Amino acid sequence: MFQVSERLKKIPPYLFVEIDKKKKELISKGEEIIDFGVGDPDLPTPENIISAMKKSVENPKFHRYPFGKGTKEFRKTISEFYKKNYDVDINPEDEICVLIGSKEGIAHFPLCFINPGDISLVPEPGYPVYHLGTLIAGGESYFLPLKEENNFLPDLGNIPQNIVKKAKILYLNYPNNPTGSFANYDFLKDVVKFCKKNNIILAYDAAYSEIYFEEKPINIFSIDGAKDVTIEFNSLSKTYNMTGWRVGWACGNSFLISALAKIKENIDSGTFEAIQFAGIEALTGTQETVKKLREIYKKRRDIFADGIKEIGFDFKMPKGTFYFWVRVKDNSMKFVDFLLENGKIVATPGVGFGPSGEGYVRFSLTINEEKIKKAIERMKSIWQK
């Protein structure tokens, strides 16, 4: 009988399997399910990007292995994008590595620097890949609770010194999934100082950097000295509705980039170059589609906020992303189960993002306004009887 590795045994089971099973059962019975569960944009990729892809995919030079850190043209475009949008300098030659989506880079990165027994500092609630990547590399995670009373920022001063000494990587993600919160300038300045003092790598997940509403989030490289310790992961997925295309990048400290590139050279063969050239169009073409997307998500956010506030739910208004993090009085798994059974609505239990997520539920606003309004009416029928 085959036995899986001890590494694979440590990966926790899919928490939401029962929810998914019940959802499919209800669908098979003809029920109309409103799904706030998955954070996958419902709107299509802009036409100018699709047109660029159609043209580039016909070029036979792109049909070969796309070895290396990415095409020079795409890396140069990414560098120019950072200069124009954030006024920060990123060298396209040695400070950018193109990824098969930012998730891939985040998952592979611990293989570069984590040895058995080493520690990653992982925020929770948070994206599970920070922990899973560390686990697969043979390391351990020390979880940093993100509390609402601290604006969903980790308390770095509360980390025991024996943990700090063993820590190799600190993961941060702002705008934040699942809370929709931002990191302020003073906090990020303290983070860079903390990482420099303790020789810790800052792995900054900026996948939602362009999904914001009232204010633009701070780019980590606008903090003095950040590039000395930081690698940022970014993506075209959320900004341009390209989740299925699988294209992103890592940028920042050249030594960290070279280490990640070396791992990737031995694991994959790079990102399809036709997609990279479509990525050039995404970053250099009209940005009106991005502006429009922000307006759409903001309107959805406001409709949902007004609706659940009227019902009586408590929440902190998200500043960015397309997620809504809602406080609930019940156990989050029980709440989600009750919502599915009685309202035919799918949401994600907060505990699935970490222990500090208990007492919250995440709603992904990647469904249209009509469905959001219908979901609100269903929720009113449940809680305002």
N, C-alpha and C positions, 0 to 999 in steps of 0.2 A: 504494500500500500504506500502511495506517495505521501510525503510529509512536506508541508510548506515550511519555509524558513522561520526562524524565531523572529526575524525582522517583520515578516508579513503577519505573524500572529499578534504583534503589538499594535497593528493598525486597527482602530476601533471599528465595530460594525456600523453600517449605515443606519443612523438614528431614525431616519424618516421612512424606513421601509414599510412600516405599518400604515402610515399616513398615505403613502403612495398606493399601497394595496387597496385601501378603502376608497381612495379617489377613483381608481380604475374600476372598482366594483360598482360605484355609483354611476360612472359614465356608461358602463355596460348595461345599466338599467334604464338608460335614457335620460338621466339627470343632467341638468346644465350646471357645470362646475365653473366657478369664477376663481381663477388661479393667481394668487398673489405670491406664490412660492418661489419660483426661480427668477434669479436676477439676470434675465436675458432680454435685451431690448426687443420690443414687438414691431418696431418700425423698420422699413427696409434700408439697406445701404444706399446712400445718395447716388443718383444716376451718373454724375460725373466720374465717380470712382469705378462704377461698374463699366462704364465706357472705356476707361483707361485700362481696366483689366482685360476686356475683350480684345483690345488692340495688342497689349503686351503678351497675352497668352499665345498669340499666333507667331510670335518671334521665336524661331528655332534655337537661338542662342540661350534662351531661358529654359530649354528642355533638358539641360544637363544638370549634374550635381551642383547645388549652390553653396559650395564650400566657403568657409571663412566667417568673419564677423558680420557679413552683410555687404551689399554692394556699396561702392564708394558714393554713388549718387544718393542712395537712401540715407546713408549715414550723414552725408553733408546736409541733406534736407532736414534731418532731425536736429542737427546742430543749429541750423538757421532758425528752426521753429523755436528752440529754447531761447535764442537771442532775441527774437522778435516778441515772443509771448512773455518771457520772464526776465529778459535782460541779463542772462547768465551765459557764460562761455563754456561750451562743451567741445572738446577737440574731436572732430570726426575720425581722425586716424587711430587714436588709441583709447578714447574714452566712451565709445559706443559699441555695443554688440547687439545685433538684431536677433530676436527671439521668435520661437514658434508660439507666440502668445506669452504674456507676462507670467502666467501660471507656470509654464514650463521652466522659465528662468528662475522663478522663486523656488520651485521644487528642487532644481539641480544645484542651486547655489550652496547649500550646506555641505555638499560633497566636496567643495573646494577647501573648506576651513574647519569643519567639525570632525574631530576624532572621538572615538568611544569615550564617554565620560564627560565630554565638553557640553556646555550649556548654551542654549539659545534663550533669550529673553523674549517671551511671546505674549502679546496683548490678548486678553480675552474679556468680553466676547470678541471674536475676530475670525479672520479667514483661516479655515482649518489647515491650509497647505503650509503655513509657517511651521506648525507643529509636526505635520506629517513628513515634510522634507527633512527636518531635524532628526526625526525618528528613523527614517530610512538611511540617513547618513551615520547612524549609530550614536547620535547624541541624545541629550535630554532637554526637555523644555521646562523653564521656570516661568510660570504664568503670572502676568501682570494684570490685575483686575482693573477694568475701566468702569469707574463709578460715575453715575450721573451727577452727584454732588461735586465731582472734580471735573465736570465738563467732558467726561469720557476720555481723560488724559491719564496715563499711568503715573504713579508716584515713584519716580526713580530713587528718591531718597529713602524709600521704605524697603529697598532690596537689601537683604543681608550681605555683609561684606564677603562671606565665604562663597556666596553665589556669584557676586560680581567678579571675583578673582578667577572663577572657572568659566565665565561667560565669554563667548566669542562673537556672537551676533545679537543685535537688538533689532527686532522687527517693529516697524511703525506703518500705519496706513491712514492717511488723511488726504482728502475727505474720506471719512471712515465708513466701512462696511462692517457691522450692520447699523451703526447709530446715526449716520449722517452728520456727524460732528466734524469740526475743524480743529487744527492745531494753531495756536497763536505764536507770534514771533518770539516772545520771551521764553515760551516752553521749548521751541525748537532750538533757540540759542543755548538753553540749558542742556538739551539733549546732545548737541554737538560737543559741548564742554565735557559732559559726562563720558561720552565715547572716547574722546581724546585722552582724558585723564586715565581711563581704565583699559585703553587699547582694545576697544570693542568696535566691531564693524556695525555701521548703521545701514540696514537694508530697508529702504523706504519704498513702500508700495503706493504709487501715485496713479493707479488705474482709473480713478474717478476725478482726476485733476481738472477736467474741463466740464464736469457736471456740477455746476454751482448756481446759486440764485442771487441773493442780495449782495454778496461780496465774493471777490476772487480769492481762492486759497493761496497761501504762501508757498512758493517753490522752495524746497529744502536747500538748493544751491544758492539762494539769495542770502543765506546765513554765512557770515564770514568763517572760513575754515572748514565748511561742511564737506567739501570735496576731498579733504584729507582722510576722511573716515567713511564716506558714504557711497553706496551704489543705489541708484533709483531704478525701479521697475515701472515701465509704463506700457501703454497699449493703445491700439486704434479701436479696440473692441467696443467700448462703451461710448466713446466720443463720436464715432462715425457709424454705429450700428453694424459692426464687423465682427461680432463674436465668433461666427463660424469660419472666418477667414484665417484665423490663427496667425496673427502678426503683432509683434510688440518689440520692445527693446529694453536693454539695461544701459545705463549711462552713469558716468561719475569717475571715481578714482581709477586711474589706469591700471594699477596693479590688480585691483579687484575685478576689473573687466577682463584682463588677460587671463586670470585664473578661471573665470566662468567660461571664457572662450575655449580654453584648453579642455575643460570637461565636455563641452558641447562637441568639440571636434572628434571626441572619442565615443560619443553617444548618438548624435544625430548628424545629418549632412546639411544642415542649414535650412533657411526659409526659402521657399519657391520664389525665384527672382521676379517672376511676373507679378506676384502679390506685392513684392517690395516696390515695384514701379507703380502699382496702383496706390500703394502707401504714399508715394511721392505726391500723387495727385490729391490724396486726402489732405495732406499737410500744406500743400501750396495752392490748391484750388479754392474756390469760394468757401468761406467759413460761415456764410449765412445759414447753411443747414445746421451747423453746430449751435448757432444762436437760436434758431427756431426750435431745436431739440430742447435746449434749456427752458425756453418759454413753455413748451408742451409739458415737460416734467414739473415745472413750477405750478402750472395750472392744475395738473393732476394732484400735486401735493396739497394745494390749497383747497380743492374740492374734498379730498379725503380728510384733511384736517378739520374742516368745518363740519363734516358729517359725523366723525367720531367724537368730536367735542360736544356736539348736540346730544349724542347718545350718553356721554358722561365719561368717556375714556380720558386718561391723562397721558401727556406726551410732551417731549421737548421738540420744537419745530426743527426739522432737519435743515441744515444750511446748504447741503449738497448731496450728491448721489441720487439715485431714484428709490431709495429705501425709506421706510417709515418705521421707527422703533417705538412701539407702544407699550406702556405699562399695563399689566393685567393683574387682577387680584388673585387669580387662580394659579395653580401650577401650569407652566407654559405648555407642556405636552397635553394636559387635560383640556386646556382652553382651546388649543388647535383642534383637538379631536372633537370637542363640543361644537366648534364653529363649522367643521366639515359635516358633522352629522345633522346639525340643525339649520345651517345656513347654506350648505353646499358651497362653502368658501374655503380655499386652501391658503394657509399662511404658514410661516416657519417658526417653530418654537425657539425662543431665545436661548434655552439651555443647550441647543445644538451648536452654539457658537462658543460655549464655555460656561462654567458655573455661575459667573457673574451675569450671564444672560437670563438666568432664571427670574421669572416675574415680568418678562418682556416677550413680545411677539414681533417678528419682522414681517412687514408687508412690502412686497416689491411692486412699485407702481409702473410696471411694464405691461399694462393693459389699458385699453382706451377709456375715455371719460364716461361713456355710456355704461360700461361694465362696472366702473368704480361707483357710479351713482346707484346702479342696481344692487351692488354689494352693500352699500350703505343702507338701502331700503330693507334688505334682508336682515342686516344686523339690527336695525331699529325694530323690526318685527319680533326679534328674539329678546332684546333687552328692554323694550319699552311696552311690553304687554301689560 
